[in-house]
Every structure is written in structure tokens, then in C-alpha cells.
Amino acid sequence: MQHISPDPLDDDVLEAMREMGVFLDITPSDAKELFQLAHRHAVKRICASISVESLMTRTVITLTPEHSAAEAAAILAEANISGAPVIKNGGDAVLGVLSVKDFLVRLGLPRNAQAMALVARMLAGHSCALTELDTLTVGDMMTSPALNITPEAPAAEAARVMTAHAVNRLPVVDGGHLVGILSRTDLANAFGSLLEER
């Protein structure tokens, strides 16, 4: 993986100076402001220069529309992931995405419910929705069409899409074919506190 340093380059400093309209006779407060602006430009440049392809996971756990809800839950649990792309059996075109949110809706909970809401519901004796899950397939439950992103897109764009649509992963699609997956965890591991400073 590429090393990321937030230290400003000369171009970042010059861009910050242009933004401030100051080139000479900089006071200490101007210098501090200049550094902060240069740092923001450096972070922006770094975020724009890192591609989805350099961060994505290439080996993707996938589901097919024919998997039963129980099979899908077992696959996700075994892989320790909360969702996966759904592809046509024997193909690599993304048909949708199945996530824990899709299960929550079928259990009568809002898509943004936390795990404890499910525990509370079950302890209160509201588990009849599980019978319905026995008859459902991934094709019945998946969210479709799936949001996706291309390998050459900036990672910052992927982060914006995930935030705007409240999703935790994006299938990476090239020419209509699934080539990887990018998760919030991938972004957090790559950028760490750098994105928080933005």
C-alpha cells in the first residue's frame, strides 16, 4: 500500500498562499494560517490521488439470488462481514447487495436499527418474522440496483457515496464486471486520522 504523508508540498503552500492572497511579509499568525491551509490542501490532494483500486479487496465474498436467507446469513457470519454483492450464478455482473439492513427490515425493524434492537425484539417474544425468512431467497431480499464504483475513482469519492447513501461497502465494477469491493473499514485503515482532520 502507498505511504500517505500529510506534510504539505511546495505546491500546497503556494496554493494556500494564493487562497490567502499573501506572498510576502507573513506574520506568525499568517504563517500558522498558511500552514493550516497548506495542510488542508495536502490532505485534499492525497485523498484525490488514492484510487479505489489501490484500497479495494480483490477477493470478494458473493451471494447469488438463489441462496436462501439462511444460507446467506451463514455465509456472511462465517466471513465475519455484514453484507456482500449479489451476482448472477456463474457470472460476475452485480445484481444487488444483501446486507444486515435487509434482514432487519424483514424482521420488522428500521434499516438503521442497532443489533441491540434485534435482541430486545427477540427477548420480548416478537420472533414470528423468522418464519417468513425461512421461505425467502437473497433475490427476494437484496437491495437492487446496487450502488457501485469504478476502480479508477478517487477513494474520497467512494467515501462521499458511502456517506451520502449510508452504506458500508461498494462493489467495484469495471466494464460491468465485479473486480473488488471497498468497505468503510478499507477507507479507515488507509486514511486513519487523515480523513478526520478534513
VEXBAFI-367649 format. One record per residue (C-alpha): residue in one letter; x, y negated, z; residue number from 1. Coordinates in nm, 2 decimals, padded with zeros to 4 digits. Example, Ala and Ser with C-alpha at 12.3 -4.5 7.8 and 13.67 -1.06 7.14 Angstrom:
2
site code = a | X = 01.23 | Y = 00.45 | Z = 00.78 | pos = 1 $
site code = s | X = 01.37 | Y = 00.11 | Z = 00.71 | pos = 2 $
//
This chain:
198
site code = m | X = 00.00 | Y = 00.00 | Z = 00.00 | pos = 1 $
site code = q | X = 00.11 | Y = -00.35 | Z = -00.08 | pos = 2 $
site code = h | X = 00.26 | Y = -00.56 | Z = 00.21 | pos = 3 $
site code = i | X = 00.05 | Y = -00.86 | Z = 00.29 | pos = 4 $
site code = s | X = 00.21 | Y = -01.17 | Z = 00.44 | pos = 5 $
site code = p | X = 00.01 | Y = -01.48 | Z = 00.53 | pos = 6 $
site code = d | X = 00.32 | Y = -01.70 | Z = 00.51 | pos = 7 $
site code = p | X = 00.25 | Y = -01.99 | Z = 00.26 | pos = 8 $
site code = l | X = 00.44 | Y = -02.00 | Z = -00.06 | pos = 9 $
site code = d | X = 00.56 | Y = -02.33 | Z = -00.21 | pos = 10 $
site code = d | X = 00.25 | Y = -02.33 | Z = -00.44 | pos = 11 $
site code = d | X = 00.02 | Y = -02.30 | Z = -00.14 | pos = 12 $
site code = v | X = 00.19 | Y = -02.60 | Z = 00.03 | pos = 13 $
site code = l | X = 00.17 | Y = -02.81 | Z = -00.29 | pos = 14 $
site code = e | X = -00.20 | Y = -02.71 | Z = -00.33 | pos = 15 $
site code = a | X = -00.26 | Y = -02.81 | Z = 00.03 | pos = 16 $
site code = m | X = -00.08 | Y = -03.14 | Z = -00.03 | pos = 17 $
site code = r | X = -00.29 | Y = -03.21 | Z = -00.34 | pos = 18 $
site code = e | X = -00.60 | Y = -03.14 | Z = -00.13 | pos = 19 $
site code = m | X = -00.49 | Y = -03.38 | Z = 00.14 | pos = 20 $
site code = g | X = -00.37 | Y = -03.64 | Z = -00.11 | pos = 21 $
site code = v | X = -00.04 | Y = -03.67 | Z = 00.08 | pos = 22 $
site code = f | X = 00.31 | Y = -03.60 | Z = -00.06 | pos = 23 $
site code = l | X = 00.55 | Y = -03.83 | Z = 00.15 | pos = 24 $
site code = d | X = 00.58 | Y = -03.97 | Z = 00.50 | pos = 25 $
site code = i | X = 00.40 | Y = -03.69 | Z = 00.67 | pos = 26 $
site code = t | X = 00.32 | Y = -03.74 | Z = 01.04 | pos = 27 $
site code = p | X = 00.33 | Y = -03.44 | Z = 01.28 | pos = 28 $
site code = s | X = -00.05 | Y = -03.42 | Z = 01.27 | pos = 29 $
site code = d | X = -00.04 | Y = -03.44 | Z = 00.89 | pos = 30 $
site code = a | X = 00.22 | Y = -03.16 | Z = 00.89 | pos = 31 $
site code = k | X = 00.01 | Y = -02.95 | Z = 01.12 | pos = 32 $
site code = e | X = -00.30 | Y = -03.01 | Z = 00.89 | pos = 33 $
site code = l | X = -00.08 | Y = -02.94 | Z = 00.59 | pos = 34 $
site code = f | X = 00.03 | Y = -02.61 | Z = 00.73 | pos = 35 $
site code = q | X = -00.32 | Y = -02.51 | Z = 00.82 | pos = 36 $
site code = l | X = -00.44 | Y = -02.59 | Z = 00.47 | pos = 37 $
site code = a | X = -00.14 | Y = -02.41 | Z = 00.32 | pos = 38 $
site code = h | X = -00.22 | Y = -02.11 | Z = 00.53 | pos = 39 $
site code = r | X = -00.58 | Y = -02.11 | Z = 00.41 | pos = 40 $
site code = h | X = -00.46 | Y = -02.13 | Z = 00.05 | pos = 41 $
site code = a | X = -00.22 | Y = -01.84 | Z = 00.12 | pos = 42 $
site code = v | X = -00.50 | Y = -01.62 | Z = 00.26 | pos = 43 $
site code = k | X = -00.73 | Y = -01.71 | Z = -00.03 | pos = 44 $
site code = r | X = -00.45 | Y = -01.62 | Z = -00.28 | pos = 45 $
site code = i | X = -00.38 | Y = -01.29 | Z = -00.10 | pos = 46 $
site code = c | X = -00.75 | Y = -01.19 | Z = -00.08 | pos = 47 $
site code = a | X = -00.79 | Y = -01.27 | Z = -00.45 | pos = 48 $
site code = s | X = -00.48 | Y = -01.08 | Z = -00.56 | pos = 49 $
site code = i | X = -00.56 | Y = -00.75 | Z = -00.39 | pos = 50 $
site code = s | X = -00.77 | Y = -00.53 | Z = -00.62 | pos = 51 $
site code = v | X = -01.04 | Y = -00.28 | Z = -00.52 | pos = 52 $
site code = e | X = -00.83 | Y = -00.01 | Z = -00.69 | pos = 53 $
site code = s | X = -00.54 | Y = -00.07 | Z = -00.45 | pos = 54 $
site code = l | X = -00.76 | Y = -00.01 | Z = -00.15 | pos = 55 $
site code = m | X = -01.02 | Y = 00.24 | Z = -00.26 | pos = 56 $
site code = t | X = -01.03 | Y = 00.61 | Z = -00.16 | pos = 57 $
site code = r | X = -00.99 | Y = 00.82 | Z = -00.47 | pos = 58 $
site code = t | X = -01.12 | Y = 01.15 | Z = -00.33 | pos = 59 $
site code = v | X = -01.49 | Y = 01.08 | Z = -00.28 | pos = 60 $
site code = i | X = -01.74 | Y = 01.30 | Z = -00.09 | pos = 61 $
site code = t | X = -02.05 | Y = 01.30 | Z = -00.31 | pos = 62 $
site code = l | X = -02.40 | Y = 01.43 | Z = -00.30 | pos = 63 $
site code = t | X = -02.64 | Y = 01.54 | Z = -00.57 | pos = 64 $
site code = p | X = -03.02 | Y = 01.46 | Z = -00.59 | pos = 65 $
site code = e | X = -03.09 | Y = 01.83 | Z = -00.54 | pos = 66 $
site code = h | X = -02.92 | Y = 01.86 | Z = -00.20 | pos = 67 $
site code = s | X = -03.18 | Y = 01.89 | Z = 00.08 | pos = 68 $
site code = a | X = -03.19 | Y = 01.63 | Z = 00.35 | pos = 69 $
site code = a | X = -03.04 | Y = 01.89 | Z = 00.60 | pos = 70 $
site code = e | X = -02.76 | Y = 01.97 | Z = 00.36 | pos = 71 $
site code = a | X = -02.68 | Y = 01.61 | Z = 00.30 | pos = 72 $
site code = a | X = -02.68 | Y = 01.53 | Z = 00.68 | pos = 73 $
site code = a | X = -02.44 | Y = 01.83 | Z = 00.74 | pos = 74 $
site code = i | X = -02.21 | Y = 01.72 | Z = 00.46 | pos = 75 $
site code = l | X = -02.19 | Y = 01.36 | Z = 00.59 | pos = 76 $
site code = a | X = -02.15 | Y = 01.48 | Z = 00.95 | pos = 77 $
site code = e | X = -01.87 | Y = 01.73 | Z = 00.85 | pos = 78 $
site code = a | X = -01.69 | Y = 01.45 | Z = 00.66 | pos = 79 $
site code = n | X = -01.75 | Y = 01.20 | Z = 00.95 | pos = 80 $
site code = i | X = -01.89 | Y = 00.94 | Z = 00.72 | pos = 81 $
site code = s | X = -02.22 | Y = 00.76 | Z = 00.73 | pos = 82 $
site code = g | X = -02.30 | Y = 00.76 | Z = 00.36 | pos = 83 $
site code = a | X = -02.20 | Y = 00.88 | Z = 00.02 | pos = 84 $
site code = p | X = -02.27 | Y = 00.82 | Z = -00.35 | pos = 85 $
site code = v | X = -02.52 | Y = 01.04 | Z = -00.52 | pos = 86 $
site code = i | X = -02.41 | Y = 01.18 | Z = -00.86 | pos = 87 $
site code = k | X = -02.58 | Y = 01.39 | Z = -01.12 | pos = 88 $
site code = n | X = -02.49 | Y = 01.76 | Z = -01.07 | pos = 89 $
site code = g | X = -02.19 | Y = 01.84 | Z = -01.28 | pos = 90 $
site code = g | X = -02.13 | Y = 01.47 | Z = -01.37 | pos = 91 $
site code = d | X = -01.98 | Y = 01.16 | Z = -01.23 | pos = 92 $
site code = a | X = -02.24 | Y = 00.89 | Z = -01.30 | pos = 93 $
site code = v | X = -02.36 | Y = 00.72 | Z = -00.98 | pos = 94 $
site code = l | X = -02.74 | Y = 00.76 | Z = -00.95 | pos = 95 $
site code = g | X = -02.77 | Y = 00.61 | Z = -00.60 | pos = 96 $
site code = v | X = -02.63 | Y = 00.61 | Z = -00.25 | pos = 97 $
site code = l | X = -02.75 | Y = 00.80 | Z = 00.06 | pos = 98 $
site code = s | X = -02.67 | Y = 00.66 | Z = 00.40 | pos = 99 $
site code = v | X = -02.77 | Y = 00.70 | Z = 00.76 | pos = 100 $
site code = k | X = -03.00 | Y = 00.40 | Z = 00.69 | pos = 101 $
site code = d | X = -03.21 | Y = 00.61 | Z = 00.45 | pos = 102 $
site code = f | X = -03.25 | Y = 00.87 | Z = 00.72 | pos = 103 $
site code = l | X = -03.35 | Y = 00.61 | Z = 00.98 | pos = 104 $
site code = v | X = -03.63 | Y = 00.48 | Z = 00.76 | pos = 105 $
site code = r | X = -03.77 | Y = 00.83 | Z = 00.71 | pos = 106 $
site code = l | X = -03.76 | Y = 00.87 | Z = 01.09 | pos = 107 $
site code = g | X = -03.98 | Y = 00.56 | Z = 01.13 | pos = 108 $
site code = l | X = -03.70 | Y = 00.32 | Z = 01.23 | pos = 109 $
site code = p | X = -03.58 | Y = 00.00 | Z = 01.07 | pos = 110 $
site code = r | X = -03.28 | Y = 00.03 | Z = 00.83 | pos = 111 $
site code = n | X = -03.07 | Y = -00.18 | Z = 01.08 | pos = 112 $
site code = a | X = -03.16 | Y = 00.03 | Z = 01.39 | pos = 113 $
site code = q | X = -02.87 | Y = 00.15 | Z = 01.60 | pos = 114 $
site code = a | X = -02.81 | Y = 00.51 | Z = 01.70 | pos = 115 $
site code = m | X = -02.95 | Y = 00.45 | Z = 02.05 | pos = 116 $
site code = a | X = -03.28 | Y = 00.36 | Z = 01.90 | pos = 117 $
site code = l | X = -03.30 | Y = 00.71 | Z = 01.74 | pos = 118 $
site code = v | X = -03.20 | Y = 00.87 | Z = 02.08 | pos = 119 $
site code = a | X = -03.47 | Y = 00.66 | Z = 02.26 | pos = 120 $
site code = r | X = -03.73 | Y = 00.76 | Z = 02.00 | pos = 121 $
site code = m | X = -03.65 | Y = 01.13 | Z = 02.03 | pos = 122 $
site code = l | X = -03.65 | Y = 01.12 | Z = 02.41 | pos = 123 $
site code = a | X = -03.99 | Y = 00.95 | Z = 02.40 | pos = 124 $
site code = g | X = -04.12 | Y = 01.25 | Z = 02.21 | pos = 125 $
site code = h | X = -04.15 | Y = 01.09 | Z = 01.87 | pos = 126 $
site code = s | X = -03.98 | Y = 01.36 | Z = 01.67 | pos = 127 $
site code = c | X = -04.25 | Y = 01.46 | Z = 01.43 | pos = 128 $
site code = a | X = -04.08 | Y = 01.28 | Z = 01.14 | pos = 129 $
site code = l | X = -03.82 | Y = 01.56 | Z = 01.15 | pos = 130 $
site code = t | X = -04.07 | Y = 01.79 | Z = 00.99 | pos = 131 $
site code = e | X = -04.11 | Y = 01.56 | Z = 00.69 | pos = 132 $
site code = l | X = -03.73 | Y = 01.56 | Z = 00.65 | pos = 133 $
site code = d | X = -03.73 | Y = 01.94 | Z = 00.61 | pos = 134 $
site code = t | X = -03.91 | Y = 01.90 | Z = 00.27 | pos = 135 $
site code = l | X = -03.71 | Y = 01.60 | Z = 00.13 | pos = 136 $
site code = t | X = -03.42 | Y = 01.60 | Z = -00.11 | pos = 137 $
site code = v | X = -03.14 | Y = 01.35 | Z = -00.15 | pos = 138 $
site code = g | X = -03.32 | Y = 01.24 | Z = -00.47 | pos = 139 $
site code = d | X = -03.63 | Y = 01.16 | Z = -00.26 | pos = 140 $
site code = m | X = -03.44 | Y = 00.95 | Z = 00.00 | pos = 141 $
site code = m | X = -03.15 | Y = 00.78 | Z = -00.18 | pos = 142 $
site code = t | X = -03.12 | Y = 00.41 | Z = -00.24 | pos = 143 $
site code = s | X = -03.12 | Y = 00.36 | Z = -00.62 | pos = 144 $
site code = p | X = -02.98 | Y = 00.20 | Z = -00.82 | pos = 145 $
site code = a | X = -02.65 | Y = 00.18 | Z = -00.62 | pos = 146 $
site code = l | X = -02.45 | Y = -00.13 | Z = -00.58 | pos = 147 $
site code = n | X = -02.11 | Y = -00.07 | Z = -00.72 | pos = 148 $
site code = i | X = -01.79 | Y = -00.25 | Z = -00.81 | pos = 149 $
site code = t | X = -01.51 | Y = -00.21 | Z = -01.07 | pos = 150 $
site code = p | X = -01.15 | Y = -00.11 | Z = -00.98 | pos = 151 $
site code = e | X = -01.00 | Y = -00.44 | Z = -01.11 | pos = 152 $
site code = a | X = -01.24 | Y = -00.66 | Z = -00.90 | pos = 153 $
site code = p | X = -01.07 | Y = -00.85 | Z = -00.61 | pos = 154 $
site code = a | X = -01.12 | Y = -00.69 | Z = -00.27 | pos = 155 $
site code = a | X = -01.26 | Y = -01.02 | Z = -00.15 | pos = 156 $
site code = e | X = -01.54 | Y = -00.99 | Z = -00.40 | pos = 157 $
site code = a | X = -01.62 | Y = -00.64 | Z = -00.26 | pos = 158 $
site code = a | X = -01.63 | Y = -00.78 | Z = 00.09 | pos = 159 $
site code = r | X = -01.87 | Y = -01.06 | Z = -00.03 | pos = 160 $
site code = v | X = -02.10 | Y = -00.80 | Z = -00.19 | pos = 161 $
site code = m | X = -02.10 | Y = -00.57 | Z = 00.12 | pos = 162 $
site code = t | X = -02.18 | Y = -00.87 | Z = 00.35 | pos = 163 $
site code = a | X = -02.45 | Y = -01.01 | Z = 00.12 | pos = 164 $
site code = h | X = -02.63 | Y = -00.68 | Z = 00.09 | pos = 165 $
site code = a | X = -02.55 | Y = -00.54 | Z = 00.44 | pos = 166 $
site code = v | X = -02.39 | Y = -00.22 | Z = 00.30 | pos = 167 $
site code = n | X = -02.08 | Y = -00.04 | Z = 00.44 | pos = 168 $
site code = r | X = -01.95 | Y = 00.11 | Z = 00.12 | pos = 169 $
site code = l | X = -01.94 | Y = 00.05 | Z = -00.26 | pos = 170 $
site code = p | X = -01.89 | Y = 00.32 | Z = -00.52 | pos = 171 $
site code = v | X = -01.61 | Y = 00.22 | Z = -00.75 | pos = 172 $
site code = v | X = -01.72 | Y = 00.27 | Z = -01.11 | pos = 173 $
site code = d | X = -01.51 | Y = 00.24 | Z = -01.43 | pos = 174 $
site code = g | X = -01.68 | Y = 00.28 | Z = -01.76 | pos = 175 $
site code = g | X = -01.99 | Y = 00.44 | Z = -01.59 | pos = 176 $
site code = h | X = -01.78 | Y = 00.70 | Z = -01.41 | pos = 177 $
site code = l | X = -01.72 | Y = 00.72 | Z = -01.03 | pos = 178 $
site code = v | X = -01.35 | Y = 00.68 | Z = -00.97 | pos = 179 $
site code = g | X = -01.34 | Y = 00.60 | Z = -00.60 | pos = 180 $
site code = i | X = -01.52 | Y = 00.44 | Z = -00.30 | pos = 181 $
site code = l | X = -01.44 | Y = 00.13 | Z = -00.10 | pos = 182 $
site code = s | X = -01.56 | Y = 00.10 | Z = 00.26 | pos = 183 $
site code = r | X = -01.56 | Y = -00.17 | Z = 00.52 | pos = 184 $
site code = t | X = -01.30 | Y = 00.03 | Z = 00.70 | pos = 185 $
site code = d | X = -01.07 | Y = 00.02 | Z = 00.40 | pos = 186 $
site code = l | X = -01.10 | Y = -00.36 | Z = 00.39 | pos = 187 $
site code = a | X = -01.05 | Y = -00.39 | Z = 00.77 | pos = 188 $
site code = n | X = -00.74 | Y = -00.16 | Z = 00.75 | pos = 189 $
site code = a | X = -00.59 | Y = -00.36 | Z = 00.46 | pos = 190 $
site code = f | X = -00.66 | Y = -00.71 | Z = 00.58 | pos = 191 $
site code = g | X = -00.69 | Y = -00.68 | Z = 00.96 | pos = 192 $
site code = s | X = -00.70 | Y = -01.02 | Z = 01.12 | pos = 193 $
site code = l | X = -00.62 | Y = -01.19 | Z = 00.80 | pos = 194 $
site code = l | X = -00.98 | Y = -01.20 | Z = 00.69 | pos = 195 $
site code = e | X = -01.09 | Y = -01.31 | Z = 01.03 | pos = 196 $
site code = e | X = -00.88 | Y = -01.62 | Z = 01.00 | pos = 197 $
site code = r | X = -01.06 | Y = -01.72 | Z = 00.69 | pos = 198 $
//
